[in-house]
Amino acid sequence: MTNFWIHDCSSHRYALGRGCVYRPDAHPLWSHYQISLIHLRTPEGEPPAIKIRPEATHELVVVAIERSAGLDPADPDTFRPLLPLNLVVQLETTDEQATWLWGMLCEAFASGRLNPDTDHRPRHLDWLRVHAEMSETRDAAGQLSWFAHRVEPMVAFGARCSWWDDKAAAAVTGRGSGLPRCPSCGGVLFESLRSRWDEETREHADQSEDPNYVEFIAWARGKCFPSTQAARAAYAATQPN
């Protein structure tokens, strides 16, 4: 396929498969995604691999690649991965079965049957469940099971308005851009990990010595005001004198 490049893994001590897919329709801000398969065996003298469960043997990773002038899809040394990762799934299987599953996933992304971006992660997991079972049937003596990483919740918040909520509550089709947008005013939204959002909320409350800030942020969830100042005024009006 002209929109997929396979990378040489012969000198990589962990990777069993690495490739890059070009999907300009997947997201308005980036077009290239790397799909990797690694084994979780520990070479002598190396620290042990991080496993969700002790029996995990392989890991599939999908990550978006930052657009840059020097990006060459055939050369992974030119890649600048974007975090958080789009998908991380661990398997218990053989090298042969894991490589087959990696190849099928690459083909699904390259052909357009799956969108590699994070908004489609539930579809990725459903696809992997089905094809993991298919991979197991290829070898009656083999055993395959898979364990998905805990997905870090995401928060969306207004670039100009005060709206914030879980990313799933945002509109994603406003004005045809495909970017997350406020469901009330249509304004562009930024994104953050929920854990980071909560941490920054607590830090701001401590630094500003505002005893009501955490409560204000909780109250403002899902509410759209033209500015934080307007939201604060509306919140203050709800408080007893």
Number of C-alpha atoms within 10 A of each C-alpha: 8 7 14 21 19 18 16 15 14 10 7 10 12 16 17 20 22 22 23 28 25 19 20 12 13 21 18 10 12 18 18 26 27 25 23 22 25 23 22 20 14 12 11 7 6 8 8 11 14 9 16 14 12 9 13 22 22 24 23 22 17 24 23 26 21 18 15 11 7 8 16 13 22 16 14 19 9 15 21 14 17 14 10 13 15 21 22 19 19 25 24 21 22 17 15 13 22 27 20 17 20 24 18 15 22 25 16 16 23 21 15 12 10 18 19 31 23 18 15 14 17 11 14 20 17 11 14 20 14 10 16 20 14 14 22 19 14 12 13 8 7 13 14 19 15 20 17 15 12 9 12 11 12 16 22 24 25 24 16 15 22 24 27 24 20 17 22 13 15 24 18 20 13 17 10 7 12 15 19 23 26 29 19 14 14 17 23 21 24 17 17 16 16 17 13 12 16 14 12 12 15 14 13 13 16 13 8 10 10 11 10 10 17 17 11 15 16 12 13 20 14 18 15 20 19 14 14 16 11 14 21 17 10 13 15 13 10 8 7 5 5
